[in-house]
Amino acid sequence: MERLDGSCLVGAIAAAGGPNLELVERLGGGAVGAFIVRRNDGAEFVLTASQPLRSGVEPGQFDMARALMDVARSHGVPAPRYVETIVLGDGGVAVLQERVVGVPVVDVSPVLVERVVDLAEMRRGILGGTPYAQRPCPLFLVSSGPGFCHHGPLRQHTVATRDLVARIEAVGAEVGDSITGSDLVHLDYHLGNVLVAPDDPDRVVAIVDWDGARAGDIALDLTILRFDLSWRAPSLGTEVERHLQAATDPQRFQQAWAHASLRLVDWAIRHHPHEVDHWLTLAWTHL
């Protein structure tokens, strides 16, 4: 998948009437890329961008994400501020985000995973009484999502992936293709989007990448976390799964599991084919 070119992105922001920025460095990790940039007053930010034609992210979603991040912070969740969003000439959206002093997760400990689960649980019900809670959260179980959860790659890859997508579509038809709720859901809640303190790998200083945030059921975030931990720390992933099942209505658990299975298998087929068998094995444990 194509990664962002920092110099081109900074130029596109200036051309779109945004602030003049100096590129400082590329940050590690991430599928598309992020950068440290400096404004002419010396302030530094994290710069990211989305291309709607590829990802399905529309400018209005960033406005909603910004509002939801404000709610998250008011409840003690370490969500960096979106300082500014700039619609680019090609229809993409650039985001200037508050810079947080933190480093990516390297060592996965029980203490860290417990804290990440707690930060998910803190978001249960916090959108109750807001207009956001009335909006269904689509799961794309019956038909493809905008830039992820594609059904076609599973249908075309192997007999095993074709069987899986057939089962996922059946789940969507049986129990529903969306979830409505008042939990604030990140929707990409894995340890790659967690920053920890440089001097304390168990202290979370930021959860990043809230572009897809919306109301729904926190089971969606806990399921993505459980799938992520199947690589990073399998025994801790099993603990998260137990917590998830105990805290979740069985029908919603099945919906969340089907969504994560589709999402990870599709992504692996298109970008990391060597991971497909791993995700298939995990998917079938609850489908």
N, C-alpha and C positions, 0 to 999 in steps of 0.2 A: 504494500500500500504506500502511496506517495506521501512523503513527509513534507512538512512545511519548510519553505525557504525563508529564514528570518529576515534577510535583507529585502527580499521582494515584499514580504508582509509589511515591514516598516514603511516601505515606499508606498504601498497601496493604502495604508492608513493616512499618510500625509495627503495623497491624491484625493482621498475621500473627505478631506476637510478635518481630519482628526489631528491629534497633537503630533508635533515633531518629536520623534523618539530616536535614541541611540541604542543600537543593539549591543548588549554587554556580553551575553553568553547564551548558548543553548543548554537547556536543562536535560538531564538524562531521563530515560524512561518515556513511557507514553507511546501510543501507536502513531500519532501524527506529529507531536512535538510541541514544546513550550520553550519560552525564552525569558531571560531577564533583560529588561529594557530600562533605559533612563530617560526621563523627561528633561526638558531644558532647565527646569528649576532644581534639578538634582534628585528628585524623587524617583525611586526605583519600583518597578512593578513586574509581575509575571504576565506575559503576553501569550494568549492562546487564540486560536481561530477555528471556526467551523465553516465548511463549505456545504450549504444546504442541499445542493443537487446530489451530493454524495451521502450526507448523513441524515437528511430529513429535518434538520434543525432550522426552524424559522426564527426571524428576529424577535417576534413576540414571545417566544419561549425563553429567551434570555431575560426579558423583563420579568416574566413570571419567576424564573430561577432566582433573580436578584431579590424579589420580594420574599420568596420562600427561604432564602438564606438568611434574611433579616429575622424571620420567625425562628429559624434554627438557632441563631446566635442568642436570641432572647431567652431561649431555653437551655443555654449552656453548651450548645454544640459548637465546636471550633470550625466554623465555616468562614473562610476568607471573604472579604467584601469584593464585589464587582464594582470597581471604581467607574468604569465607563465601557459601553459597548458601541462599536462603530460598524455601521453597515458599509461594506466595501462595494466597489464598482461592479464586481462580478457576482454580487448577491451573497457573498460570504459575510460572516460576522466575526469581527475581531473583539476580543475581550481583554481589557486591562484589569488585572486582579491584584488585590493587596498582596504584597510580598510578605511571606511568613518565614521566619528562621526555622527551618526544619530540614530533615533528610529523609530519603525513602527508607522503607522498612527493609532490613536485611535479616535480622534475627527474629524469628516468630516464637514468642514465648506464651505460656498460658495466661500470664498477666496481661500482655498486650491484647490477645484475642478477647479476653473477658472485657477489657475496656472498650474495644471496638463494638462488641455486642451491646454493652451498656449504652454506647452512643447511638446505637440504632433504637434500643428500647426507649430512650429519652424522647424519641420523636413520635411515639404512639399517641394518637388522638390530638396532637397539638394544632391541627388545622380545623378542628371542630368549630362550627359557627362561622367559618369563612367561606367565601364563594368557591374556593379551590376544592373544598370537600365534595362538591356536587358534580365534579367532572370525572367521568370514568377514566381509569388508567388502562389503555389498550395493551393486550398481551401478545397479539399477533399469532395466536394459536391456529386460527382458521385460514388466514391469508398473510402474505409477507408484510413485514414492517418496512419503514422508509429507507433504512440503511443498514439494518441488522434484522435478525430473525427472518431471513429469507428461506422460503420453502423449497424453491427450485434446486439449489445445490444439494440438498438432502435427497431429493427425488432422483437426481441424476448421478449421484456419487457411487453408491454401492447398494446391493440388496438390503444390507443392514441399516443404512441410513434411510432408505426408502421405507422400510418397515417402521422406523422410528417416527418419521414425519407423519405417516399414516396414523400412528397411535396418538401423536400430539394433536392432530386435527380432530380426531375422535374425542379427545379430552375437551377441546375447545367447544365442540358441538354439544357435548354432554353437560358440562358444568359452567360454560360461559367463557367468552373471549375478552372479558375486561373485568376489572375490580374497581369498586367504588369504596372509598373509605376516607377517614380523617387523619391517617398517619402521614407524616412527611417522608416520602420515599425518595432516596437518592437515585436509584435505578442503575447504578454501576458501582455498587458498594463492595469493593475488594481492596486488598491491602496495597495494591498499586496506586490507589487514590488516597492513601494515608501517609502523612508526614509525621515523624517523631522527633523529639528533641535530640540535638546532636550529642548531648551528654547523658541521655537517658532513653534507651531504645524502647522502653515500655511506656513512655509518656507521649500521648498523641497531642500534637500541636495544631494539626489541621486535617480536615477532610476536604479534598479538592474535587474539581470536575463535577459541578452540580448542574451542568447544562440541561440534563434531562429530568431534573427534579419535578415532582408533582405529588398530588394527594393519591393515596392508595392504601396498601396494606404492607406493613413493615416486613412481612414474610418474604416479599420480593427481594428486599435487601439482604436478609439473613440467608436466603437461598443462594444468591450470587456469592456471598461470603463463604458459604459452605463449599460451593463448587471450587472457588479459588483456593481454599485451604486443602482441597484434595491433592493439589500439587505441593503446596508450601509446607504443610504440616498435617498429614492425614489423620493422626489421632485427635488433633484439636478440631479438625473438620467434623469428625464423628461426634464430638461433644456439642458443637454448634448445631448439628443436625438433630440431636436429642432435644436440645432447647427449642429449636424451631418447631418440631412436631408437638411438643408439650404445650407450646404457646399459640398454636395455629389451628383453626377449624380445618378438618380433614379435606373439605372441598377446596378451600383456599390453598392449602398445602399442595394439593395436586396441581392446581392452576400455576402456582409459583414454580413448582418443580418442572412442569412442562415448558414454561417460558424459559427458564434457565437452560434446560436441555437443548431446546431449539436454538437459542442464542449462541451457546458455546459450540455446539456441533457445526452450525452454519459458519461461524467465524473461523473455526479450525479448518473446515474444508476449503474456504477461500483464502486463508492466510497462513495457516500452520497445519498442513495435512498430517504431519507426524503425531498430532495430538488427538486425532479423530477417535481412535479406538479407546483412549482414556475416557473421553467425554461420553462416548456411547455406553461404556460399561457403567459409569456412574448414573447416566440418565435412566437406564433400565431398572435400577434398584427400586424406583418408585413409580414406574410407568407400566 
